[in-house]
Amino acid sequence: MSLFFVQRLQSLWREGRTVKEVPDGIVFPILAAMSAFAEETLEGWRITPPKSFSDEEIINAAITVYQEIADHNPQTMGKSKAYYSQLYQLTSLYRRLSA
C-alpha cells in the first residue's frame, strides 16, 4: 500500500510506518470494484486488470470518497452505495477502454 495512501487515512492501525490493519469499510468496496476485471478461466477465477490500470487511480478515488462522502468514517464508507458505485465505475471504465 502506498505511503501516500497510508498518510492520508487516519483510521488505519499502524506500528511505526507499517500498516497492520485496514478497516473492512475501506477494503471491501475496493475489492468489489476490482470485480470488473474478474474473468473465469479453466483454472478458476482470475482478476486481470488492464495494463493501463494503475493502483494509484483506485487508491486516489478511495481517498476522495473516504474524505468527501464518508466524512473520514470507514464504517460509513463501507455501508455507502455511492462509494461502491464510484469505485466500480472507475474500474468498469478501464475495462471498457481496454477491450
C-alpha positions in Angstrom: 0.0 0.0 0.0 1.4 3.4 -1.0 2.8 5.5 1.8 0.8 8.4 0.4 -2.4 6.4 0.9 -1.4 5.5 4.4 -0.6 9.1 5.4 -4.0 10.3 4.3 -6.1 7.7 6.1 -6.2 8.2 9.9 -8.3 5.0 10.6 -5.5 2.5 9.8 -3.9 0.6 12.6 -0.1 1.0 12.4 3.1 0.0 14.1 5.5 2.7 13.1 5.4 3.1 9.4 4.0 -0.4 8.8 0.2 -0.8 8.3 -1.1 -3.7 10.3 -4.8 -3.4 9.7 -7.1 -1.7 7.3 -10.8 -1.4 8.2 -13.2 -3.6 6.2 -15.2 -0.5 5.2 -12.2 0.6 3.1 -11.2 -2.8 1.8 -14.4 -4.4 0.7 -15.5 -1.6 -1.7 -12.1 -1.7 -3.4 -12.3 -5.5 -3.7 -15.8 -5.2 -5.1 -14.6 -2.6 -7.7 -11.9 -5.0 -8.8 -14.6 -7.5 -9.8 -14.8 -5.5 -13.1 -11.6 -7.3 -14.0 -12.7 -10.8 -13.0 -12.9 -13.5 -15.6 -13.4 -17.2 -15.3 -10.6 -19.4 -16.7 -10.1 -23.1 -16.9 -8.1 -22.9 -13.7 -10.7 -20.8 -11.9 -11.4 -17.2 -11.4 -8.7 -14.6 -12.1 -8.6 -10.8 -11.6 -6.6 -9.3 -14.5 -6.5 -5.5 -14.6 -5.6 -3.9 -18.0 -2.0 -2.8 -18.3 -3.2 0.8 -18.4 -4.8 0.4 -14.9 -2.9 1.9 -12.0 -3.4 1.0 -8.4 -2.9 4.7 -7.7 -6.1 5.5 -9.6 -8.3 3.4 -7.3 -6.4 4.5 -4.2 -6.9 8.2 -5.0 -10.6 7.5 -5.8 -10.9 5.7 -2.5 -9.3 8.5 -0.6 -11.6 11.1 -2.2 -14.7 9.1 -1.2 -13.3 8.4 2.3 -12.9 12.1 2.8 -15.9 13.6 1.0 -18.7 11.0 1.1 -17.9 9.1 4.3 -16.5 12.1 6.2 -13.4 10.1 7.3 -15.5 7.3 8.7 -14.7 3.8 7.4 -17.9 2.3 8.8 -20.0 4.8 6.8 -17.8 4.3 3.8 -18.4 0.5 3.8 -22.1 1.0 4.0 -22.4 3.6 1.3 -23.8 2.5 -2.0 -22.3 5.7 -3.6 -18.8 4.6 -2.5 -19.1 1.1 -4.1 -20.7 2.7 -7.2 -18.0 5.3 -7.7 -15.1 2.9 -7.5 -16.8 0.3 -9.7 -17.5 2.9 -12.3 -13.8 3.7 -12.4 -12.7 0.1 -12.9 -15.5 -0.5 -15.4 -14.3 2.4 -17.5 -10.8 0.9 -17.6 -12.3 -2.5 -18.6 -14.3 -1.0 -21.4 -11.5 1.2 -22.7 -9.1 -1.8 -22.8 -11.4 -4.1 -24.7 
